[in-house]
Amino acid sequence: MPGTGLREIRQGRSTVSPIPSARLPRRGMRGPAIHSGPMTTLKPTFESSARVGIAARTEALFRSSGALRDGHFLLKSGRHSSAYLEKFAVLSDPAATSELCGFWAGHFRARGEVGDGLEIDLVAGPTTGGVILAFETGRQLGTRAFFAEEVHAGGHPRREFRRGFRIEPRERVLLVDDILTTGGSLLAMIPAVEAAGGEIVECVVLVDRSGGMSTLTSPTSGRRYALSALWILDLPTYEPGPAACPQCADGVELDAPGSKGAAAG
């Protein structure tokens, strides 16, 4: 786990004290992100000040990759936003992805070593970004890694484990994903884990832009599962239409990144 770092946001200014283990952005990574205005509120995603340092490092990796963009965007959730996280700008960098997944792996490895029941047998994520995150996290933890695919068969979308993926009863499963807005991708795969008899240890995401969700409730069993993020990004989202969305009211052209091959957050 990285050393502790302190960060505070005050009136649009952010200050970060040195984090001993945080490295500078790597050679070959692009310059500062397009979006540079004040837009975040950082909260400890776990209880320790070390987690604040992890949040600062996660933000640094997203910014240095150019992943944070301004405009008028249609998110995968169907809501609109004036800023957009292009997660694949980060996930296309294997070193950055490995570092981010290492925060999760280190946390759960340490918890397993003290015998508090958080040992992980399997890491699983939803397509598409979750595939990369699940396999890298599983590699670092020394576990298997699966992904769940979206299935449209009437009613609400659901996710299934296909391609021979099999969760054994009582296996401890860590669910991972990239950007959380409504939690829809993770919620759609929880029933598949429960149906196989797997035990979900926790749900974790790189960035939480939901407004502060801390649990996910299974749509089938009603069970609640802990949810945590490396970085909490306080960016407002809006219902479509001029009555709720300022960009719609101003007539700003809507950009749908996911329709052009990039998954929206």
C-alpha positions, 0 to 999 in steps of 0.5 A: 500500500502506498504511503499516506498523503493528505489532500484537501479541496478549498474554493476550487484549489487543491493541494496535495502533500507528497506521497512517498510511493507515488510516481510521476506520470510516465514517459509517453503519457499525454499532457494535462487533461482537457478538463482542468477546472475545479470539479472534485470532492475527495472523501476517504474511500477506505478509512485510512489517510492512505486512501486519500493518497490513493485517490490523489494518485488515481486522479493524477493518472486520469488527468495525465492521460487526458481522460477528463473532457469538457462538453455535453455528453450522453452517459451510458446511464442515459443521463447527461453531463458537462464532463466525461471520463474516457476510461480507455485513455487510462486502461490503454496504458498497461503500467497505469492499469497495473498500478490502479489494480495494485491498490485493490490487490494490496488492500485485499491481500493485506486483509486476507493476511490478517484473517478477517475473511476477505480472502478472494477466490475469484475476480469478476467484472462486466464488459468492457473495461471490467474485463481488463481490470478483472484480469489484472487484479486477478493476476496480482492476487493469484486468482482466476478472473472472469467477465460477465457479458450483457444479455438482452432477452426482454425486460431489463438487461442482465449479465451472464458468465459465458465461455465456460466461466463457472463460479463454484458454490461459496467461492469468494468473489470480488466485483470490479468495474471502471466508472460508477454512475448508477451502478447498473453494470455491477447490479446486472451481474450480481444475480449471476454470481448469486445464482451460482452460489458465489459469495460477493466480498465487495464491489470496487470501482476506479471512479465513483461519480454517483454522488456517494453510493456506498452499497449496491442492493441485489435486484433479485435477493435484496442483499446489500453489498459494500461498494468502494472507489479509488477516487470519488469524482463530484461531477453533476449529471442531469436528466435529458432535456432543457428542463433539467440539463443546462447544456440542453437548454443552451442548445449545445450539441450532444456527444455520445462517446459510447456510440463511437466505440468508447464506453461512457461512464 
